[in-house]
Amino acid sequence: MGQIDVALGRGLGLSELAPGVVQSEIRAMTQECDRMGGVNLAQGVCDTEVPEAVAEGAIRAIRDGLNIYTRMDGIERLRRAIAGKVERTLGSTSEFRVDPEREVLITSGVTGAFQAGAMALLNPGDEVLLFEPFYGYHASTLRSIRAVAVPVALADPDWTLDVAAVRAAVTPRTRAMVINTPSNPAGKVFTRQELEALAEIAEEFDLFVFTDEIYEHFIYGGAKYISPATIPGMRERTILMSGFSKTFSVTGWRVGYLIADARWVPSIGYFHDLTYVCAPAPMQQGCADGVEKLGAEFYEGLARDHEEKRTMIVDALRDAGMRPHVPDGAYYVLASAANLPGGTAAAKARALLAKTGVASVAGSAFFRPGRGEDLLRFCFAKKDKDLAEACRRLRAMGSGA
């Protein structure tokens, strides 16, 4: 058999995809920050306190022996809680109904939801529109299944949607688009007018719409969160993805969910089961406690607390001479790195870390090659003490101290 392989030119080696794969800049900066004991504003780890109801629910589940595999689509209690919450949240703007038995899938975070959804609905060579700046994991997931990510630039400085650019990006191979609202890294919240324009394009060209709505409760000022799935004509083609990592500060638990038309869920569930089997069983129970017990007051407080954190980091970045793009949602800020040394955003991020001990992420991680080189991303979902220390260090750089 070995002689046959040699004759055919085969041998041990990496796949066609692997040679072009590198560690994400987010993970790389986290490792470098840990090495030097800095303040990590790079990775969206969300190390704020876990709500007591959520933590106690998971602990109780472990002690009660709820530690085995769940059903492929997740525990019934959580699926029903999610269906009810989504209906309450989105029902204020539309008639939105969710069948917890046929339309809800508990996933290993939004990452697991997107990978399984992409495997079930996309073919190699299919093109998928991403709005730039985009979350790098979305592009990497598409690449991993040999689909093609097609960036469509949002207009700086307010990241507004250019509808003509979206239309121009559609080709006969376009199969889907990804809408991340509120977005990582820009904190953009898509407006109803923008979503209606995208819905028109999706219907005209018969596209799937994957929506990453993990930051739905992090909304500031006069911005309004609108799920694309509520726009007329979008329900059957939308793969709504969200979860609890950010809302409950449990990024390490890996509990998310996907809501889609009942025609798509079984196949998506098959691929999720194949890769992840299920989201951790006791953590599903803890998240169910959170959804059942935490009401509007909790979510309003979450947004209010993070709006205060946003003010802290935005003011500090301005004082440091790094012009920030003030986000309408999520918990990241993109800021100008034009005054920092280095020829690339990655070099600028490392220069800032070396000078201040504050870790950020190169803006280039969220753009196609050649773009984003004068931007850095900062995460402000931190405990107030740590965020205040990071802000102090940034201000010291601005003052020359």
Disulfide bonds with the S-S distance in Angstrom:
none
